[in-house]
Amino acid sequence: MSPALSAAGRPRLSRLPRPSRPDFLASGKVLRTEVLAGLVVALALIPEAISFSIIAGVDPSVGLFASFTMAVVISFVGGRKAMISAATGAIALVIAPLNHEYGLSYLIAAVILGGIFQIVLGALGVAKLMRFVPRSVMVGFVNALAILIFMAQVPEMTDVPWAVYPLIAGGLALMVLFPKVSKVVPAPLVSIVILTVITVAAGIAVPTVGDKGELPSALPTPGLPDIPFTFDTLTTIAPYAFAFALVGLMESLMTAKLVDDITDTHSGKTRESIGQGLANIVTGFFGGMGGCAMIGQTMINVKTSGARTRLSTFLAGVFLMVLCIVFGPVVSGIPMAALVAVMVLVSVATFDWHSVRPGTLRRMPVGETLVMAVTVACVVATHNLAIGVVVGSITAMVIFARSVAHLAEVTGVVDPDRRQAVYAVTGELFFASSNDLVSQFDYAEDPDDIVIDLTDAHIWDASTVAALDAIENKYATRGKKVTIIGLNAPSAAMHERLAGQLTADH
C-alpha cells in the first residue's frame, strides 16, 4: 500500500503514538504525595530493618541493604503499585537458623535460591491459589497484622525513660490533628520532625534510631556468596530457600490483595510473584538478607500517606540509603518514640474494628467468626502471617465441607405393587457427603428393581463413585438390580471411567 501523500505530493509521515506519562506525573499534587510518602516510609524502615537484622543474627547493614534493593527492584518489576517490599520479620525467622549454624554466606545463597523458587512458583501460577483464601481469613489476617504491629512497639514502651510516653502521646495527637489543618505534608513526617527537634533542642535523653545499630556508610557492592558450589551445599540451603519462598510469596500476595481492597484497584499477582523472586535474587547478589512485602510500611505508604504509584516504592529505597549514608548522624538522633507513635497509629487504622462489633458478631455465622479467630490466634502465637493464613484457610475448608456434607439428601419411594423402588438423590456428592450415602438405602426390604435418580445431584470425586459401587454390590449380594439414571455429563463421565475400578477385586 502506498503511503498517503501531502498536498505538496510528498509522502505524509504517520505520527508515532506518544509514550504514556508515568502516573506519578499526573499532577504536582500526586508527585508531592509520592515523594513525601517515600520519605516517611524510608524513615520508618530504618529501625525495622535493623531489628530484623538482629533477629536473623546479621549485621544491621545486611537488613538495610536488603530493604534498599528490594524496594528499588520491586518498584520496577512488581505487580502491585505502591506496595513496599523490604527485609521482614517473617523472613528473618525463616533464615535465622541457617545463619546461626552455617554463616552469612549460606544465608545469602539461600536468599538467591529462594528467589529462583519464587520465580518458578510464580510461573506455575501459585498466585491463583489466592482465590481459595476466604474473606474470614482475610479479615483475620488484617486484624492479626494490626496486633503484631502494635506488639512490635511494646518493647519500645517498656523500661524506658518517662519522657518517652509524653513524646508518643504528642506524636499521636499531631498525626490526628495536623490533617485537619493541612494535608500538603504527611502528618507522620510532621510528627517525626517536630518530635526530633524537641528532643534535640531540649536535650531529652530518650532511645533513638542510632541506639538500634550503626548505619552503613557506603552503598552495597555486588558479589557471589563464598560457599562451595556442591550438591551438599544445595541440600543444606534448599529447605530454607523453599520455606523462604513460600513465606515471602504468601505475605506478598496477601498484602497485594489488601492493597487492592484499600485502593479499589487490581494488581498482577503472577507478576508480583515473579517480581519478588527477581528482587530477592538481586538482593542476594548485593549481600542482603532478602525480604517480601512489608505490611506495616505498605499501610504507612498507602493508607496513611495516600501514595498510589511505583515512585513512592522506588523513593522509599533510595531515601533509605541517602538517609543512612548522607544524613546518618541526623537520622541516628530521631527518637524511637516518634516512629513508635507512627506504627501505633498504623496498627489502630489497620484493625478491622467493624468485624468485632457485637452487632456484626451476632449476624455473622459462627463458622466464619471461628475461622477469623483461628487465623488471628495462629498468627499472634507464631508471629508468622503465612502460618495463620494456611491454618485459617484449612479451617474454613473443613467447616465448609461439614456444612455442605449435610446438603445431600436421599428420598425413597416404593411403588404400590412393590416391583420397583426409586431413590432420588439431591445435592453435591463428594467425600464428605457421600460417606453417609451407603446407609440411606433399605437393602433387605426393597424390591428386586432399584432406580437411583441423580438428576438433582452432582458427582465430584472418586469417593462418591466408590459409594455407588458399594450400594450396587450390597443389592447384588441379595440378587437385586440397581439402575442409575439422571447423571449430568461430567458426573456420567466420571462414573463411567471409575465405576467398578476402585477396589482391589477389580
FINUZA-42906 format. One line per 2 residues: number of its first residue (from 1); their letters; for each residue x, y, z of C-alpha. Coordinates in steps of 0.2 Angstrom, whole numbers, plus 2048, in hexadecimal, padded with zeros to 3 digits. Layout:
% FINUZA-42906
NUM> a> X Y Z  ...
//
This chain:
% FINUZA-42906
1> ms> 800 800 800  807 811 7FB
3> pa> 80A 81E 808  7FD 82C 80A
5> ls> 803 83C 800  803 84E 807
7> aa> 7FC 85C 7FD  80D 85F 7F6
9> gr> 80E 84D 7F0  81A 847 7FC
11> pr> 817 838 807  80F 83C 817
13> ls> 817 835 826  80B 82D 833
15> rl> 80D 833 845  814 827 851
17> pr> 80A 825 861  80F 82F 86F
19> ps> 817 825 87E  80B 825 88D
21> rp> 810 830 89B  814 828 8AB
23> df> 805 829 8B7  80F 832 8C4
25> la> 811 840 8B8  7FE 842 8B7
27> sg> 7FF 852 8C2  80B 85B 8CD
29> kv> 800 856 8DC  802 843 8D7
31> lr> 815 845 8D5  816 84E 8E6
33> te> 80C 841 8EF  817 833 8E7
35> vl> 827 83B 8EC  822 83F 8FE
37> ag> 81B 82E 900  82B 826 8FB
39> lv> 834 831 908  829 82C 916
41> va> 82A 819 911  83D 81A 910
43> la> 83E 822 922  833 814 929
45> li> 83D 807 920  84D 80A 928
47> pe> 84A 804 93A  83F 7F6 933
49> ai> 84D 7F0 928  859 7F1 936
51> sf> 84E 7E7 941  84B 7D9 935
53> si> 85E 7D8 932  860 7D5 944
55> ia> 853 7C7 943  85C 7BF 935
57> gv> 86D 7C1 93E  875 7CC 931
59> dp> 87D 7DD 930  870 7EB 92F
61> sv> 877 7F0 91E  871 7DF 917
63> gl> 85F 7E3 91B  860 7F5 915
65> fa> 868 7F0 905  85A 7E3 902
67> sf> 84D 7F1 905  856 7FC 8F9
69> tm> 857 7EF 8EB  846 7E7 8ED
71> av> 83D 7F8 8ED  846 7FE 8DD
73> vi> 845 7EE 8D3  833 7EA 8D7
75> sf> 82E 7FC 8D2  832 7F7 8C1
77> vg> 82E 7E5 8C0  820 7E3 8CD
79> gr> 80D 7E0 8C9  806 7EC 8D6
81> ka> 809 7FE 8D6  80E 807 8E6
83> mi> 811 7F7 8EF  821 7F7 8FA
85> sa> 82D 7E8 8FA  83B 7E8 905
87> at> 844 7DD 913  836 7D5 91E
89> ga> 834 7CC 92E  82C 7BD 927
91> ia> 83B 7BB 91B  847 7BE 929
93> lv> 840 7B0 933  841 7A4 924
95> ia> 853 7A7 920  85A 7AA 932
97> pl> 85D 797 936  867 796 926
99> nh> 872 7A5 92A  875 79F 93C
101> ey> 87B 78E 936  884 792 926
103> gl> 887 7A4 924  883 7B3 91A
105> sy> 889 7AC 909  87D 79D 90A
107> li> 86F 7AA 90F  872 7B4 8FF
109> aa> 872 7A4 8F5  862 79F 8FC
111> vi> 85B 7B0 8F8  860 7AF 8E5
113> lg> 859 79D 8E4  849 7A2 8ED
115> gi> 847 7B0 8DF  849 7A3 8D2
117> fq> 83C 798 8DA  830 7A7 8DB
119> iv> 832 7AA 8C8  82E 798 8C5
121> lg> 81F 798 8D0  819 7A8 8C8
123> al> 81B 7A1 8B7  811 791 8BC
125> gv> 803 79C 8C2  804 79B 8D5
127> ak> 7FC 7AC 8D5  7EB 7A4 8D0
129> lm> 7EA 79B 8E0  7E6 7AC 8E8
131> rf> 7D4 7A9 8E2  7D2 79C 8EF
133> vp> 7D6 7A8 8FD  7C4 7AC 905
135> rs> 7BF 7BD 90B  7BF 7B7 91D
137> vm> 7D2 7B3 91C  7D5 7C3 913
139> vg> 7CD 7CD 922  7D7 7C2 92E
141> fv> 7E7 7C6 925  7E4 7D8 926
143> na> 7DF 7D8 938  7EE 7CD 93C
145> la> 7F9 7D9 933  7F3 7E8 93D
147> il> 7F6 7DE 94D  808 7D9 948
149> if> 80C 7EB 943  806 7F1 954
151> ma> 80F 7E3 95D  81F 7E7 954
153> qv> 81F 7F9 95C  81C 7F2 96E
155> pe> 82F 7EF 971  832 802 96C
157> mt> 825 807 97A  82C 7FC 988
159> dv> 83A 800 993  83D 811 98B
161> pw> 83F 823 992  82F 82B 997
163> av> 831 838 989  82D 82B 97C
165> yp> 81B 82A 981  817 83D 97F
167> li> 821 83C 96E  816 82E 968
169> ag> 806 836 96D  80B 846 965
171> gl> 810 83D 955  7FF 835 955
173> al> 7F6 845 958  800 84E 94A
175> mv> 7FB 840 93D  7E9 841 942
177> lf> 7E7 854 942  7F4 85A 935
179> pk> 7E9 853 926  7DB 85F 92C
181> vs> 7E7 86E 929  7F0 868 919
183> kv> 7F2 858 90F  800 85F 904
185> vp> 80D 856 90E  80A 845 916
187> ap> 806 846 928  812 838 92D
189> lv> 821 842 925  81B 852 92F
191> si> 81A 848 93F  82C 840 93C
193> vi> 834 851 939  82C 85A 947
195> lt> 82F 84D 954  842 84C 94E
197> vi> 844 85F 94F  83C 85F 961
199> tv> 847 851 967  857 858 960
201> aa> 854 86A 965  84F 865 977
203> gi> 85C 858 979  84F 84B 97D
205> av> 858 83A 980  84D 82D 978
207> pt> 851 81E 96D  855 823 95B
209> vg> 857 81A 94A  86A 81A 94C
211> dk> 868 80F 95C  861 801 951
213> ge> 871 7FF 947  87E 808 93C
215> lp> 878 80E 92C  882 809 91C
217> sa> 88E 816 915  88F 810 902
219> lp> 884 808 8F5  884 7F5 8F4
221> tp> 88F 7ED 8E7  88A 7DD 8DD
223> gl> 892 7CC 8DF  890 7B9 8E0
225> pd> 88E 7B1 8F1  89E 7A8 8F7
227> ip> 897 796 8F8  89D 786 8F0
229> ft> 892 783 8E1  88E 771 8E4
231> fd> 87F 766 8E6  881 765 8F9
233> tl> 880 778 8F9  870 777 8EF
235> tt> 868 76B 8FA  86C 775 909
237> ia> 865 786 903  856 77F 8F8
239> py> 84A 77C 907  84D 78D 90E
241> af> 84C 795 8FC  83B 78C 8F9
243> af> 834 791 90A  83A 7A3 906
245> al> 832 7A3 8F5  821 79D 8FC
247> vg> 821 7A9 90B  826 7B8 900
249> lm> 819 7B4 8F2  80B 7B1 8FF
251> es> 80E 7C2 908  811 7CB 8F7
253> lm> 801 7C5 8EF  7F6 7C8 8FE
255> ta> 7FD 7D9 900  7FA 7DC 8ED
257> kl> 7E8 7D7 8F0  7E6 7E2 8FF
259> vd> 7EC 7F1 8F5  7E1 7EC 8E7
261> di> 7D2 7EE 8F3  7D8 7FE 8FA
263> td> 7DC 807 8E9  7CD 7FE 8E0
265> th> 7DA 7F9 8D2  7E0 7E9 8CB
267> sg> 7F2 7E2 8CC  7FB 7D5 8C2
269> kt> 7FE 7C7 8CE  808 7BC 8C3
271> re> 813 7CB 8BE  815 7CF 8D1
273> si> 81A 7BD 8D4  828 7BD 8C7
275> gq> 82D 7CF 8CC  830 7CA 8DE
277> gl> 83B 7BC 8D7  845 7C8 8CC
279> an> 846 7D4 8DB  84D 7C7 8E7
281> iv> 85A 7C1 8DA  860 7D3 8D8
283> tg> 860 7D5 8EB  86A 7C5 8ED
285> ff> 877 7CA 8E1  879 7DB 8EA
287> gg> 87B 7D2 8FB  86A 7D5 902
289> mg> 85F 7CA 90D  851 7C9 901
291> gc> 83F 7CF 904  82D 7D0 8FF
293> am> 81E 7DC 8FF  81F 7E6 90F
295> ig> 80E 7E8 916  810 7F5 923
297> qt> 81A 801 917  80E 7FD 909
299> mi> 800 804 914  80A 813 918
301> nv> 80D 816 905  7FB 812 8FF
303> kt> 7EF 816 90D  7F8 823 918
305> sg> 802 82D 90A  7F6 82A 8FC
307> ar> 803 823 8EF  7FD 81A 8E0
309> tr> 80B 818 8D4  81C 80F 8D2
311> ls> 826 81F 8D5  822 81E 8E8
313> tf> 829 80C 8E8  838 811 8DE
315> la> 83C 821 8E9  839 817 8F9
317> gv> 849 80D 8F4  853 81B 8EE
319> fl> 84F 827 8FD  853 818 908
321> mv> 865 818 902  867 82B 901
323> lc> 861 82D 913  86D 81F 918
325> iv> 87C 825 90E  87A 838 90D
327> fg> 870 83C 91C  875 82E 928
329> pv> 878 839 937  868 842 935
331> vs> 85E 833 933  867 82A 942
333> gi> 860 838 94D  84D 835 948
335> pm> 845 82F 958  83D 81E 957
337> aa> 82E 825 95F  82A 82F 94F
339> lv> 82A 81F 945  821 815 952
341> av> 813 822 952  812 81F 93F
343> mv> 811 80C 940  804 80D 94E
345> lv> 7F9 818 943  7FB 80C 935
347> sv> 7F6 7FD 93F  7E6 806 945
349> at> 7E2 80B 933  7E5 7FA 92C
351> fd> 7DA 7F0 939  7C9 7EC 932
353> wh> 7BF 7F2 941  7AF 7EF 938
355> sv> 7B2 7DC 938  7B2 7DB 94B
357> rp> 7A3 7E6 94F  796 7DC 958
359> gt> 789 7E0 94B  794 7D9 93D
361> lr> 799 7C9 948  786 7C6 94B
363> rm> 782 7C6 938  792 7BD 933
365> pv> 791 7AA 931  79A 7A1 93F
367> ge> 7A6 798 933  7AC 7A8 92B
369> tl> 7AF 7B0 93C  7B9 7A0 941
371> vm> 7C3 7A1 932  7C8 7B3 935
373> av> 7CC 7AF 947  7D7 7A0 942
375> tv> 7E0 7AB 936  7E4 7B8 942
377> ac> 7E9 7AC 950  7F5 7A3 945
379> vv> 7FD 7B2 93E  7FF 7BA 94F
381> at> 806 7AA 957  812 7A6 949
383> hn> 816 7B8 943  814 7B1 932
385> la> 807 7B8 927  809 7AA 91A
387> ig> 805 79C 927  7F6 7A5 92D
389> vv> 7EF 7A7 91B  7F2 794 917
391> vg> 7EA 78E 928  7DC 79A 926
393> si> 7D9 795 914  7D9 782 919
395> ta> 7CD 786 927  7C1 78F 91B
397> mv> 7C2 780 90F  7BE 773 91D
399> if> 7AF 77E 923  7A9 780 911
401> ar> 7AB 76D 90D  7A1 769 91D
403> sv> 793 775 919  792 76F 907
405> ah> 792 75D 90C  781 75F 914
407> la> 779 766 903  779 755 8FB
409> ev> 768 74C 8FE  761 73B 8F9
411> tg> 74E 739 8F7  747 728 8F3
413> vv> 736 723 8EB  730 711 8E9
415> dp> 722 70E 8DC  712 706 8E3
417> dr> 714 6F5 8DB  726 6F5 8E2
419> rq> 72E 6F2 8D1  73A 701 8D2
421> av> 742 70C 8DE  747 71E 8D8
423> ya> 754 728 8E2  756 73A 8DE
425> vt> 767 741 8E3  769 754 8E4
427> ge> 778 75F 8E8  78B 75F 8E6
429> lf> 793 74E 8E7  7A5 74E 8ED
431> fa> 7B0 745 8FA  7A7 74D 909
433> ss> 795 74C 903  796 73B 8FB
435> nd> 79D 732 90A  78B 731 911
437> lv> 784 72C 900  786 71A 902
439> sq> 77B 719 912  76C 722 90A
441> fd> 765 713 901  75A 704 907
443> ya> 764 6F6 900  75A 6E8 908
445> ed> 748 6EE 906  749 6F6 8F4
447> pd> 742 6ED 8E5  74E 6E5 8D8
449> di> 74E 6F5 8CC  756 704 8D4
451> vi> 758 715 8CA  764 723 8D1
453> dl> 75F 733 8C9  76E 740 8CA
455> td> 765 74D 8BF  767 75A 8CD
457> ah> 778 754 8D3  78A 756 8CD
459> iw> 799 74A 8CF  7A9 753 8D4
461> da> 7B5 746 8D8  7BA 733 8D9
463> st> 7B3 731 8EA  7A2 734 8E4
465> va> 7A5 727 8D6  7AB 71B 8E3
467> al> 79C 71E 8ED  790 71A 8DE
469> da> 79A 70A 8DB  798 705 8ED
471> ie> 785 708 8EB  784 6FD 8DC
473> nk> 78E 6EF 8E3  783 6EF 8F3
475> ya> 774 6ED 8E8  77D 6E0 8DD
477> tr> 781 6D5 8EB  76E 6D4 8EE
479> gk> 76A 6D0 8DB  764 6E2 8D8
481> kv> 767 6ED 8C9  76C 700 8CB
483> ti> 76A 70C 8BC  771 71E 8BE
485> ig> 769 72B 8B4  769 73E 8B2
487> ln> 77C 741 8B2  782 751 8AA
489> ap> 790 751 89E  79F 753 8AA
491> sa> 797 747 8B7  794 73A 8A9
493> am> 7A6 73B 8A3  7AD 739 8B4
495> he> 7A2 72B 8B8  7A5 722 8A8
497> rl> 7B8 724 8AA  7B9 71E 8BC
499> ag> 7AA 713 8C0  7B0 701 8C4
501> ql> 7C2 707 8C4  7C5 70D 8D6
503> ta> 7C7 6FD 8E0  7D5 6F0 8E0
505> dh> 7C8 6E2 8D9  7C8 6EB 8C8
//
